[in-house]
C-alpha cells in the first residue's frame, strides 16, 4: 500500500491559519466554507460535493476548477490537507505564512512518484528541508531536534511518519482525529494559459 499525502501544519489554531490563508494565497478566492462537521466523514463528503475539475481546454475566468482544502486541529498544530501538493511546495508562500503564524511544517509523500518531502519554516525563512526523490536524498539547513534517531539518509515513508510523530502529530492512518474539522472551497482565477 502506498502513501499519498500532502500536509501543511502551522503551530497555532485553525482560526489563525484560516485567517492567514487568504493573505498568503490571495489568488485563491474562497467561494464556500463549512465548519462544525459532526465527524471527519461529513467533512470528506462536503469536500467531494464541492470540488470540481475543469480541464485547461474548458477553463475560463468564469469556469474555473474548484479545490477544497480541509483543516483540523491536531494538538498544538493547525493542519491543512493539500492533496494537490501545490501549497505544500510553495516555498515563497510558506515563508510568508511562517512570518504570520510562526513555525510551519510541510510533509509530502507520493509513493506513486517515488518522492517524499519535509520542510520547516520559521520567521519567514526556510530552517530545514529534507527531500527524497527516486532514491536520492538531499537536505538543507541544520538538523532539528525532532530528527534525533531518524535516519535522514534513507528518508521516505517510515522516516516521514517518525518525524511527524516526533512533532506530536497523530498517526497517519488516524488523521484527522478532531471533530472540529473545517473546509474551504477555493477558485483560482489566474489564467495559466500562457505558461
Secondary structure, DSSP 8 states (H G I E B T S, - for coil): ---EEEEEEEES-HHHHHHHHHHHTTTEEEEEEE---SSHHHHHHHHHHH-B---TTT-BTTB--EEEEEEEEETTEEEEE-TTSSGGG-HHHHHHHHHHHS-EEEEEEETTTTEEEEEEEETTEEEEEEEEETTEEEEES---GGGTT--GGG-SHHHHHHHHHHTT---GGG----S--EEEEEEE----TT-
